[in-house]
Amino acid sequence: HFVSGLEFDLATNLVGQPLVRQQVMKGLREFLENPNPGKPLVMSFHGSTGTGKTYVSSMLIRYLFQKGLQSPYVHHFSPIVHFPHAELIEQYKESLKRWIQGNLTICGRSAFLFDEMDKMHPGLIDVIIPFLGPSWVVYGTNYRKAIFIFISNAGGEQINNVTLALWRARKDREEISLQDLEPAISKAVFENPQSGFWKSGIINEHLIDFVVPFLPLKHHHVKQCVISELVQQGLEVRLGVVQEVADSIPYFPEEEKLFSSTGCKTVASRISFFF
């Protein structure tokens, strides 16, 4: 039941991301309908700032867990908060592994969110490889009902470039396929020495089930974000305000001014100027 609820919510509230909807729903549906999944569900979200990555992951969690992000079975890691010092990487590896192991022992249906993978120290994430694969028994427990979500801006620039090139070739956003984007994302994310996935076994062993690309947002998408933000804040939706807020955001490339440089990120803070 909640799968259709989530689908509806994504369709109504997530602007301009047809591929995200398709990938996320496919992944979740297959995974949750299977009483005995062969491995945990592993999804990697890619795209530039403000395109909806955090929004979608928290929406997912809200549908999956009664208390949403506050649930004791949802674990959220941010490299800047949890793993700030490169020299402590061995210590981080040990504690990350123990933390995941301990929590999966308590509840197999746990979710782990890794934010800003592009800022993660290379090599750190590989300690979780044993938990992502199809092994039946890792450290004595069955861990195949967990969900892992990686979020990263890495690949965002490449996704933007491909989307722009396709737009110039008169290809509609709805026609963009995963095949159009996957090679560019791979290159940016998995072959980049600065990336948390650099030379990672997670990539080499194909442990990511779904790569989810978030496309850059156009002017009319930003307007939709402004409207839903106004509604959420209980403010009057005045079209002049909607237009002005959307116009006040920087767009790229220089000549066409097609896509928002910050997605919908700064919409909420800009609205306050008008009220």
Secondary structure, 3 states (H helix, E strand, C coil): CHHHHHHHHHHHHCCCCHHHHHHHHHHHHHHHHCCCCCCCEEEEEECCCCCCHHHHHHHHHHHHCCCHHHCCCEEEECHHHHCCCHHHHHHHHHHHHHHHHHHHHHCCCCEEEECCHHHCCCCCHHHHHHHHCCCCCECCECCCCCEEEEEECCCHHHHHHHHHHHHHCCCCHHHCCHHHHHHHHHHHHHCCCCCCCCCCHHHHCCCCCEEEECCCCEHHHHHHHHHHHHHHCCCCCCHHHHHHHHHCCCEECCCCCCEECCCCCCHHHHHHHHC
